[in-house]
């Protein structure tokens, strides 16, 4: 064998053995549009999808602290729970670039991901105020979905406070707060949309975060519910 050809084969073999891309993390995964990150980790393809080749999507809402770290995250729509779990698995590692004057307090962002064998692609993201959910994904049946409070008949019952829940401080003021009731009845990703003053906003946020509801159902299936509630007087 000629020396030049032998060296070329050795070089190609070395390249082949050192190309160790993480399984399931596609090369065209990238940080979501419209939101800047200090640190971003892309979701991986669910294990079942790698075996079956199926595609799907998920929509996840998060609240973000002033330092850019995610304080809460909930899947609000998906074709399968596995696609929500894939995003929630990496959300704790995210650090978003802080922004001035977010439209809600705390800041809330909503991300939609498409999962295909060719890649995990974020197709939409935006800063969120009163509306928590994206328009419906007409081309894919939703296994997990969020309905508006007005679409629930009857709406989920608010449960009495637990014995260890401290009553909210007496304070005059008004706040409008948007949140998601998850499938267990817990309040998730609450955000102040409007308030008469900052003190009322903080008290409202703490109070509403402790609310509990009966697990919401629609047509015999568990769902999540988007709520816009008025707190105070």
TILO-942323 format. One record per residue (C-alpha): chain; residue number from 1; residue in three letters; x, y, z. Coordinates in Angstrom, 3 decimals, decimal comma, padded with zeros to 6 digits. Example, Ala and Ser with C-alpha at 12.3 -4.5 7.8 and 13.67 -1.06 7.14 Angstrom:
2
- chain_n_res_px_py_pz
- A_1_ALA_012,300_-004,500_007,800
- A_2_SER_013,670_-001,060_007,140
END
This chain:
233
- chain_n_res_px_py_pz
- A_1_UNK_000,000_000,000_000,000
- A_2_UNK_001,293_003,437_-000,877
- A_3_UNK_002,314_005,545_002,182
- A_4_UNK_000,035_008,465_001,176
- A_5_UNK_-003,013_006,189_000,816
- A_6_UNK_-002,258_004,484_004,151
- A_7_UNK_-002,073_007,831_005,951
- A_8_UNK_-005,403_008,887_004,404
- A_9_UNK_-007,124_005,706_005,616
- A_10_UNK_-005,722_006,190_009,125
- A_11_UNK_-007,000_009,780_009,211
- A_12_UNK_-010,487_008,721_008,077
- A_13_UNK_-010,619_005,968_010,699
- A_14_UNK_-009,660_008,456_013,437
- A_15_UNK_-012,433_010,826_012,382
- A_16_UNK_-014,967_007,995_012,468
- A_17_UNK_-014,058_006,866_015,985
- A_18_UNK_-014,058_010,392_017,531
- A_19_UNK_-017,442_011,534_016,103
- A_20_UNK_-019,525_010,866_019,230
- A_21_UNK_-022,679_012,965_018,874
- A_22_UNK_-025,066_012,589_021,814
- A_23_UNK_-027,812_010,104_020,849
- A_24_UNK_-031,153_011,770_020,236
- A_25_UNK_-029,882_015,348_020,317
- A_26_UNK_-030,300_016,466_016,735
- A_27_UNK_-027,757_018,774_015,070
- A_28_UNK_-030,442_021,259_013,950
- A_29_UNK_-031,807_021,793_017,467
- A_30_UNK_-031,368_025,438_018,410
- A_31_UNK_-032,436_028,063_020,914
- A_32_UNK_-036,025_029,289_020,433
- A_33_UNK_-036,807_032,243_018,202
- A_34_UNK_-037,453_035,604_019,816
- A_35_UNK_-035,988_034,771_023,248
- A_36_UNK_-032,343_035,237_024,192
- A_37_UNK_-030,626_032,741_026,485
- A_38_UNK_-027,538_032,909_028,639
- A_39_UNK_-027,603_029,111_028,750
- A_40_UNK_-029,781_026,828_026,642
- A_41_UNK_-030,072_023,048_026,466
- A_42_UNK_-032,183_021,578_023,682
- A_43_UNK_-034,680_018,765_024,385
- A_44_UNK_-033,882_015,305_023,106
- A_45_UNK_-036,092_012,984_021,129
- A_46_UNK_-038,142_010,722_023,421
- A_47_UNK_-036,856_007,147_023,470
- A_48_UNK_-040,116_005,771_022,107
- A_49_UNK_-039,974_008,128_019,151
- A_50_UNK_-036,497_006,922_018,222
- A_51_UNK_-037,884_003,382_017,984
- A_52_UNK_-041,177_004,136_016,192
- A_53_UNK_-040,246_007,188_014,120
- A_54_UNK_-043,454_009,016_015,097
- A_55_UNK_-043,614_012,817_015,163
- A_56_UNK_-045,344_015,142_017,595
- A_57_UNK_-045,333_018,476_019,368
- A_58_UNK_-045,556_020,061_022,788
- A_59_UNK_-046,279_023,535_024,170
- A_60_UNK_-044,725_024,532_027,484
- A_61_UNK_-045,295_027,705_029,522
- A_62_UNK_-042,640_028,919_031,970
- A_63_UNK_-042,288_031,723_034,470
- A_64_UNK_-038,905_033,405_034,718
- A_65_UNK_-037,215_035,077_037,687
- A_66_UNK_-035,398_038,408_037,422
- A_67_UNK_-032,064_036,588_037,075
- A_68_UNK_-033,341_034,597_034,079
- A_69_UNK_-033,841_031,254_035,807
- A_70_UNK_-037,065_029,320_035,289
- A_71_UNK_-039,217_029,226_038,434
- A_72_UNK_-042,073_027,059_037,126
- A_73_UNK_-042,869_025,163_033,943
- A_74_UNK_-045,968_023,302_032,799
- A_75_UNK_-046,948_021,557_029,589
- A_76_UNK_-050,180_023,093_028,309
- A_77_UNK_-050,654_021,174_025,075
- A_78_UNK_-049,097_018,168_023,380
- A_79_UNK_-049,756_015,260_021,091
- A_80_UNK_-048,261_012,992_023,768
- A_81_UNK_-047,019_013,448_027,335
- A_82_UNK_-043,573_012,216_026,265
- A_83_UNK_-043,025_015,399_024,238
- A_84_UNK_-043,800_017,559_027,277
- A_85_UNK_-041,512_015,461_029,459
- A_86_UNK_-038,676_015,894_026,953
- A_87_UNK_-038,844_019,680_027,335
- A_88_UNK_-039,410_019,691_031,096
- A_89_UNK_-036,308_017,520_031,505
- A_90_UNK_-034,035_020,329_030,252
- A_91_UNK_-035,928_023,434_031,443
- A_92_UNK_-034,168_023,502_034,874
- A_93_UNK_-030,881_024,082_033,039
- A_94_UNK_-032,118_027,121_031,094
- A_95_UNK_-031,059_030,642_031,970
- A_96_UNK_-032,819_033,305_029,912
- A_97_UNK_-031,387_036,720_029,223
- A_98_UNK_-033,090_039,173_031,628
- A_99_UNK_-035,357_041,796_030,049
- A_100_UNK_-036,513_045,188_031,248
- A_101_UNK_-040,200_045,835_031,906
- A_102_UNK_-041,677_042,398_031,085
- A_103_UNK_-045,399_042,563_030,247
- A_104_UNK_-046,289_040,321_033,188
- A_105_UNK_-044,933_039,812_036,686
- A_106_UNK_-043,289_037,401_036,862
- A_107_UNK_-042,183_037,265_033,265
- A_108_UNK_-043,771_034,419_031,334
- A_109_UNK_-042,707_032,772_028,105
- A_110_UNK_-044,400_030,073_026,036
- A_111_UNK_-042,490_027,665_023,783
- A_112_UNK_-043,742_025,262_021,143
- A_113_UNK_-041,581_022,397_019,906
- A_114_UNK_-041,972_020,097_016,911
- A_115_UNK_-040,376_016,690_017,264
- A_116_UNK_-039,390_014,854_014,084
- A_117_UNK_-036,722_012,292_013,307
- A_118_UNK_-034,903_015,007_011,356
- A_119_UNK_-034,679_017,300_014,387
- A_120_UNK_-036,268_018,940_017,414
- A_121_UNK_-037,262_022,389_016,253
- A_122_UNK_-038,771_025,256_018,187
- A_123_UNK_-041,340_026,714_015,803
- A_124_UNK_-042,793_029,508_017,918
- A_125_UNK_-042,123_031,430_021,099
- A_126_UNK_-043,387_034,689_022,475
- A_127_UNK_-043,609_036,756_025,624
- A_128_UNK_-046,967_036,146_027,166
- A_129_UNK_-049,515_038,288_028,924
- A_130_UNK_-053,093_037,192_029,532
- A_131_UNK_-053,243_034,430_026,920
- A_132_UNK_-051,400_031,264_027,894
- A_133_UNK_-052,076_028,906_025,008
- A_134_UNK_-051,076_028,900_021,375
- A_135_UNK_-053,656_028,514_018,621
- A_136_UNK_-054,629_024,892_018,163
- A_137_UNK_-052,450_022,557_016,158
- A_138_UNK_-055,025_021,452_013,640
- A_139_UNK_-052,738_018,941_011,928
- A_140_UNK_-052,029_016,933_015,085
- A_141_UNK_-054,472_015,567_017,641
- A_142_UNK_-053,814_016,916_021,129
- A_143_UNK_-053,598_014,326_023,881
- A_144_UNK_-052,890_017,030_026,478
- A_145_UNK_-054,792_020,295_026,045
- A_146_UNK_-055,724_023,495_027,836
- A_147_UNK_-059,237_024,929_027,784
- A_148_UNK_-060,424_028,377_028,776
- A_149_UNK_-062,385_028,763_031,995
- A_150_UNK_-065,391_029,954_029,972
- A_151_UNK_-065,368_026,692_027,968
- A_152_UNK_-065,726_024,537_031,076
- A_153_UNK_-069,262_023,483_031,992
- A_154_UNK_-069,104_023,294_034,897
- A_155_UNK_-065,742_024,893_035,698
- A_156_UNK_-063,539_023,174_038,275
- A_157_UNK_-064,545_023,847_041,870
- A_158_UNK_-062,128_025,808_044,021
- A_159_UNK_-061,333_023,791_047,129
- A_160_UNK_-061,320_025,210_050,670
- A_161_UNK_-057,940_026,405_051,956
- A_162_UNK_-055,802_023,835_053,690
- A_163_UNK_-055,399_024,175_057,447
- A_164_UNK_-051,726_025,112_057,091
- A_165_UNK_-052,437_027,866_054,535
- A_166_UNK_-051,848_031,289_056,075
- A_167_UNK_-054,553_033,861_055,292
- A_168_UNK_-053,409_036,630_052,921
- A_169_UNK_-052,416_039,946_054,521
- A_170_UNK_-055,158_042,557_054,733
- A_171_UNK_-054,401_045,025_051,994
- A_172_UNK_-056,494_047,260_049,802
- A_173_UNK_-055,939_046,929_046,106
- A_174_UNK_-056,800_045,006_042,967
- A_175_UNK_-054,895_042,693_040,685
- A_176_UNK_-055,719_040,646_037,606
- A_177_UNK_-053,820_037,413_037,452
- A_178_UNK_-053,582_034,772_034,749
- A_179_UNK_-052,694_031,162_035,537
- A_180_UNK_-053,104_027,559_034,498
- A_181_UNK_-054,931_024,953_036,568
- A_182_UNK_-053,034_021,748_035,901
- A_183_UNK_-054,493_018,249_035,755
- A_184_UNK_-054,099_017,803_039,511
- A_185_UNK_-055,873_021,081_040,354
- A_186_UNK_-052,734_023,060_041,238
- A_187_UNK_-052,155_026,660_040,123
- A_188_UNK_-049,217_026,865_037,710
- A_189_UNK_-047,220_029,695_036,087
- A_190_UNK_-049,295_032,497_037,683
- A_191_UNK_-048,544_035,973_036,358
- A_192_UNK_-049,907_039,414_037,197
- A_193_UNK_-051,439_041,055_034,129
- A_194_UNK_-052,581_044,293_035,813
- A_195_UNK_-052,610_045,682_039,363
- A_196_UNK_-053,565_048,840_041,223
- A_197_UNK_-050,173_048,886_042,956
- A_198_UNK_-047,098_046,741_043,487
- A_199_UNK_-047,998_045,663_047,032
- A_200_UNK_-051,367_044,336_045,882
- A_201_UNK_-049,676_042,488_043,019
- A_202_UNK_-047,239_040,666_045,316
- A_203_UNK_-049,937_039,697_047,821
- A_204_UNK_-052,217_038,489_045,011
- A_205_UNK_-049,455_036,381_043,498
- A_206_UNK_-048,655_034,663_046,792
- A_207_UNK_-052,327_034,103_047,603
- A_208_UNK_-053,359_032,701_044,224
- A_209_UNK_-050,348_030,373_044,098
- A_210_UNK_-051,846_028,532_047,097
- A_211_UNK_-055,288_028,061_045,566
- A_212_UNK_-056,377_024,491_044,849
- A_213_UNK_-059,104_023,230_042,545
- A_214_UNK_-060,795_019,942_041,881
- A_215_UNK_-058,905_018,192_039,042
- A_216_UNK_-060,531_019,595_035,873
- A_217_UNK_-062,190_017,266_033,387
- A_218_UNK_-063,908_017,843_030,057
- A_219_UNK_-065,815_015,127_028,231
- A_220_UNK_-064,594_012,601_030,770
- A_221_UNK_-060,907_013,433_030,165
- A_222_UNK_-058,428_015,310_032,315
- A_223_UNK_-057,552_018,750_030,935
- A_224_UNK_-055,774_021,911_031,994
- A_225_UNK_-057,651_025,194_032,342
- A_226_UNK_-056,540_028,752_031,602
- A_227_UNK_-057,913_031,303_034,068
- A_228_UNK_-057,907_035,085_034,287
- A_229_UNK_-059,058_036,028_037,761
- A_230_UNK_-059,626_039,318_039,580
- A_231_UNK_-058,157_039,516_043,081
- A_232_UNK_-059,018_042,105_045,738
- A_233_UNK_-061,415_045,010_045,588
END
